[in-house]
């Protein structure tokens, strides 16, 4: 494990163990919030996942009342997913919990280190997005 890329792979693998069990709801709701409303086709394109996988994940959102499926307001055939008030609260609570956890972990870091780490993560993610052809909207 002497190559930096091996170290990055290992550390990102370890990072994934800290994720919440229902990470898909958090990510789907985040994307729908940014986009406003999305169809299965749009979600499939955004995530690079097949429709059956997304149907399973969105069904869970619907069952939990975190999203609702509505007719396309622009008159299209595909129905769209829209985040509900409960979904907004869930997303806000999860984001606050995530930020709180990050603030604990980074409490002893300098402001410069935190800023540099954020910049490197953004660069890493945008390079992945560029190579995959699926950019993620940023607020």
C-alpha positions in Angstrom: 0.0 0.0 0.0 2.8 2.4 -0.8 1.1 4.1 -3.8 -1.0 7.2 -2.9 -3.9 5.8 -5.1 -3.9 2.6 -3.0 -4.1 4.7 0.2 -6.9 6.8 -1.3 -8.8 3.6 -2.2 -8.4 2.1 1.2 -9.4 5.3 3.0 -12.5 5.8 0.9 -13.4 2.2 1.6 -13.1 2.9 5.3 -15.1 6.2 4.9 -18.0 4.2 3.4 -18.4 2.2 6.6 -19.6 5.4 8.4 -22.5 5.9 6.1 -26.1 5.5 7.3 -28.0 2.4 6.4 -30.5 4.4 4.3 -28.1 6.6 2.4 -30.1 6.2 -0.8 -33.0 8.2 0.6 -30.7 11.0 1.6 -29.0 11.2 -1.8 -32.2 10.8 -3.8 -34.0 13.5 -1.8 -31.0 15.8 -2.1 -31.1 15.5 -5.8 -34.8 15.9 -6.1 -34.6 19.0 -3.8 -32.0 20.5 -6.1 -33.9 19.7 -9.3 -37.4 20.4 -8.0 -39.1 17.3 -9.5 -37.6 14.4 -11.4 -39.0 11.4 -13.3 -37.5 7.8 -13.0 -35.8 8.5 -16.4 -34.2 11.7 -15.1 -33.1 9.9 -11.9 -31.7 7.0 -13.9 -29.7 9.5 -16.0 -28.5 11.4 -13.0 -27.4 8.3 -11.0 -26.5 5.9 -13.8 -28.8 3.3 -12.3 -31.4 1.2 -14.0 -35.1 1.9 -13.6 -35.8 -1.2 -11.5 -33.2 -0.2 -8.9 -34.6 3.3 -8.8 -38.2 2.0 -8.6 -37.2 0.1 -5.4 -35.6 3.2 -3.8 -38.3 5.6 -4.8 -41.0 3.1 -3.6 -39.4 3.3 -0.2 -39.5 7.1 -0.3 -43.2 7.0 -1.2 -44.0 4.5 1.5 -42.3 6.6 4.1 -44.1 9.8 2.9 -40.8 11.5 2.1 -41.7 12.0 -1.6 -44.8 11.9 -3.7 -45.4 11.1 -7.3 -47.3 13.7 -9.3 -48.3 14.3 -12.9 -45.7 16.3 -14.8 -46.7 20.0 -14.4 -45.4 20.6 -17.9 -47.8 18.1 -19.4 -45.3 15.3 -20.1 -46.2 11.6 -19.9 -43.8 10.6 -17.2 -44.9 11.2 -13.6 -42.4 13.1 -11.4 -41.2 12.7 -7.8 -41.5 15.7 -5.6 -40.2 15.9 -2.0 -42.8 16.3 0.6 -42.7 18.4 3.8 -41.8 15.3 5.7 -39.0 14.7 3.2 -37.8 18.2 3.6 -37.7 17.7 7.4 -35.9 14.4 7.0 -33.4 15.8 4.7 -32.8 18.9 6.9 -32.4 16.6 10.0 -30.0 14.3 8.2 -27.9 17.1 6.9 -27.7 18.7 10.3 -26.7 15.4 11.8 -24.0 14.9 9.1 -22.7 18.4 9.5 -22.6 18.0 13.3 -20.6 14.8 12.9 -18.2 16.5 10.6 -17.7 19.4 12.9 -16.8 17.0 15.7 -14.3 15.1 13.5 -12.8 18.4 12.2 -12.8 20.3 15.5 -9.0 20.1 15.9 -8.2 20.9 12.3 -7.2 24.4 11.2 -9.6 26.5 9.1 -7.1 26.3 6.3 -7.0 22.5 6.5 -10.8 22.2 6.4 -10.9 24.6 3.4 -8.2 22.6 1.6 -9.9 19.3 2.3 -13.3 20.6 1.1 -11.6 21.9 -2.1 -9.9 18.6 -2.7 -13.1 16.6 -2.2 -15.0 18.9 -4.6 -12.2 18.5 -7.2 -12.3 14.7 -6.7 -16.0 14.5 -7.1 -16.2 16.9 -10.1 -13.5 14.9 -11.8 -15.5 11.7 -11.3 -18.6 13.4 -12.5 -16.8 14.7 -15.6 -15.5 11.3 -16.5 -18.9 9.6 -15.9 -20.7 12.4 -17.9 -23.1 13.0 -15.0 -22.4 16.3 -13.3 -24.1 16.9 -9.9 -25.7 20.3 -9.4 -24.2 22.3 -6.6 -26.1 24.9 -4.6 
